[in-house]
Amino acid sequence: MNMNTSPGAAASLPVAGLDVGVRAEFIARTYAHLFGAIVLFTFVEIFLFSSGLAATIAESMLSVNWLFVLGGFMIVGWLASRTAHNTTSKPMQYAALGGYVVAEALLFVPLLYIANYYAPGAIQSAAFVTLIGFTGLTAIVFFTRKDFSFLGGILRWGFIVALVLIVAGVLFGFQLGTFFSVAMVALAGGAILYDTSNILLHYPEDRYVGASLQLFASVALMFWYVLSLFLSRD
């Protein structure tokens, strides 16, 4: 779950200041890459579960301190986002996006393994709810054309508070519970609004790979906590 939510420094003019054709092409490329990232994530999970590697990975990750796992993935997310947003090399941008998607797929393995074993159907239901939420939030930005950049500061503070609570929960052994998952779904929704607004108004036209990475991170965050809510019912 990537906390870097800025378009990056390497730039050109924001796409909003360019002609309609360029804007449309940028948006199409961004969402095509987002779709590709989701497909890659799905295929990685299918491979891990069908090959039997998922059980080994889940057991290994659940047997170590979760802070080390989260810390490692936060570093990977930060490096991937920084690379995708700042390098001018397209192969490096794609490598960052692909690496981040694979890292997220590995991070999800324990949660998906538990869901698959204890709550059959929960994964599909959570994916459907996430799709509906993402579509609705995206539509709000596209139809209103509102600039949601004011959410940036709120999201940063929200992620910091969430991280502190997660660390405290791991260190002191308490469960964060349903209300925390609901709050995180809301935070992920805010991130989708913020990211989509940035894509329409502030991203330069050559940063569609970084834009798709940012959206994928927010969608993955929402999916994680929607699935957590489904599991909390069982």
N, C-alpha and C positions, 0 to 999 in steps of 0.2 A: 504494500500500500504506500504509494509514493506521496510524499509530503511536499515535493517541489512543484508549485503550481504556477510558475511564471513562464511566459513564452520564451525566455532566454535572451541572451544578449546579442546573438550574432545577426543581426539584421538589416533587413531592408525595410521598405515602407510597409505599414500594416495593410493587410489584404482589403480592409474596409475602404481604403482610399483608392483602390484600383477599379478597373472597369468590371461590369457585371460578369462578363465571360471568364475573367481571371478568378473572380470570387467563386463562381460556380464550380470551376475546375478544382480550385483549392479545397472547397468543401467536399466535393465528390471524392477526391483523393484521400482526404482525411478519413472519411467514413468507410471507404473501401479498405484502407489500411486497418481501421478498427475492426472491421468484419474479419479481415485476414488474421488479425491477432487473436480474436475469439476462436476462430477455426483452429489455429495452431494450438491454442490452449486446450481445446477439446480433444484434438488428436493426441496430444502429449498425455492427457489423462487416460484416454482410451488405451493407448499403448501401455502405460504403467499398470493399469488395472488388468488388462487382458494378459499381460506377460507375467503377472504375479509379483512384479517389483513393488507395487503400491503397498502391499502388506509389510514388506521389509523396510521400506522407507518410512511408513507410518510408525512402526515399532521403534525404529531408530530415533526418529525425531521426538516421539513422545517419551523416550527414555532419558533424554538430556534436558538440561534447564532450558525452558522455552525462551528465556531472555537471549541466550546465545543464538538461537534460531532466528528470532525476530531481529536481533541486531545485525546478523549477517545479511538478511534479506533487505533491511533498511539501507545498508551500505550499497548493495547491488542496485536497489531502486534509485538511490541518489546518483550513483555513477552512470546508470543507464539514462536517466532523465537529463543529466548534465551533458552527456555525450550527444544525445538526440537533439537537444536544443542549441548546442553551441558549435558542434563541428560542422564544417562545410562539406565533408566527405559523405556522400550518400551511402556507400557501403558501411561506414562506421555507424551512421544513423540506423540503418537496417539491422546491423549487428546488435546495437543497443536495444532496439525494440524486440528483436528475437530473443536476446538474452534475458530481458526483463520478463517476457511472457513465459519462457521456460522456468525461470526462477519462481514466478507466481504459481505456476502449475505444481512445482515441487512443494511449495509452501501449503498449498491447498490439500495435498494428499491426505494428511491425518484427518482433517475435517470431512473430506469426501469419503474416506474409508469408514469413519464412524457412522456417517449418514447412510451410506450404502448398506451397512450391516444392521444398524438399529432402527432405521426409519426409511424403508424402501419407498420410493416415490418422492421423498422430500427434495432430492436434488433437482428433479424436473420441475417440481412446484416452485422452488426457490428461483430457478432460472426463469420461469415464466413471469413471476412477480417482478423480478429484476428487469426483465425486458419491458414490461408494462410501465414500470417506474421510469426507466431511462427514456422510453419513447415519449411519455407525458412531459417530463422535464425538458427534453430537447424541443418539443413542440412549443412549450411556453416561451423559450428563448427565440425560436425562429419566428413565431407569430407576433410577439411583442417587440422584438428587436431591442429589448431593454439591456443596458449595460450592468451586469452583475459583478463588476470588478470590486465593488464595495464589500463583497463577501470575503475578499482575500484575507483581511486581518482577522475576521471572525473565524474563518476556517483554520488559520494557523494556530490561534489560541485553542480552538476546539481540538485539533490534533495533538497539541502539546498536553492538554488536560487528559485526553484519552490515553496518551502514551504513559503519562504518570500513573494513571489508574491501572493500566495493564501491568506495568512494572510492579506496582504495589501489590496487585493481586497475585502475581507470580512469587514475589518475595515472601508475602505473609500468608499465602494459601487461602485467600477468600475468593468466592465466586462473584463476578461482576453482575450477573443476572440479566433478566429480561429487559429492564429499563435501560441498561447500558447498551444492549443490542439495538433497541429502538432508537436511542440517541445517535448511535453510530450510523444507522440507516439514514436518519435525517441529515447527519453530517455528510454522508456520501452523496445524498441528494443535492445538498448545497454545493458540493464540489463539482457535480455534473453541471449545474446551472452556471457556476463560475467558469469551468473549462469551456463549455459551449459558447458562452458569451465572449470569452477571449478568442476563440477560434473565429467567430464571426467578425469581431471588431479590432482585435489587437495583434494577432499572429501575422508574421510576414509570410508571403506566398510560398517560400521554399521550405517551410517548417511543418509540412503536413505529417511527416513521420513522427516528429516530437509531439504534435497535436494529438495524433492517434494514440501514442503512448500515454499521454496525460489522461485522455478519456478512458482508455483501457484500465488504468490504475483506479479511477473512480468507480467504474462499473464493477471491477473485481472487489473493491471494498464493499459496495452495496450488496453484491451477491454473497460475500462471506457472512455478513451480519443478517441478511434475510434468511440464509440457510441456518444460521445459529438460532434464529427465532423459531423456525420450524422444528429444530431439534429440541428446543426447550419445552415443547409441548409434549414430548414423549418421555 
